[in-house]
């Protein structure tokens, strides 16, 4: 199931992840405030699922040129891959944690850290690399808008 994220939600999630990387609790608390938007822990869980699924799709070679039959075969490979199944368990756990968190910035930080560690598992990005990756993702979102 794909979770839809608006451009603003993408940007808010990326700002929150940058605050987590920089250990900027005040910025994270401001982003987590109850403003009528999706609670930040839930947003980070959704953003994490979105991003990690995209990483898996890319890792398995699915792109716009992949045929319908080939996509089906590759999706079957993803679903049977132990690393991919761990990603599915992680995203489910993050959603469960977020469901109990409301707008708690501490929970958002914990979810953000878990998400960054999962991304790191695929990219080997350290904190400096993580900030560069987050800036690149922000640029990608802004270009698509």
Secondary structure as UniProt FT lines:
FT   HELIX           7..21
FT   TURN            22..23
FT   HELIX           25..32
FT   HELIX           40..59
FT   TURN            60..61
FT   TURN            64..65
FT   HELIX           68..80
FT   HELIX           82..101
FT   TURN            102..103
FT   HELIX           105..123
FT   HELIX           127..144
//
